[in-house]
Amino acid sequence: MAFIRWSRNVERARPVVCVCNFSPMYWEGYLMGLPYPGRLKPLLNSDDERFGGWGCLLPEIQYESEPFGAFAQRARLNLPPLSAQFFELEEE
C-alpha cells in the first residue's frame, strides 16, 4: 500500500510519501508515481533496529523520469517485509 499525504494547513509543507509492505516477503523494485521531480528523504523506517526490525534502511531515493500511473515520474523502492516507510518529498 502506498499513498502521498498532503497538508492543507501548513504553507509550503512538503508532502509525505508513505509506503507499507504488509507481506512477509522482501519486495524489490516497487514502483510508485510521484507528482513532481524530487527526491525521497527518509523520515521513518519501521524496519530500523531501534524498532525491532532487521535494519534494512533505505537511502535517499531519486526519482526516475518515466511515467507511472497518472504521474509523469516515479520512484523505485526496495521494501523490507512487514514494514512501513515514510519519506519527505523534496522538490528539485
Secondary structure by P-SEA (a helix, b strand, c coil): cbbbbbbccccbbbbbbbbbccccccccbbbbbbccbbbbbbcccccccccccccccccbbbbbcccccccccbbbbbbcccbbbbbbbbcc
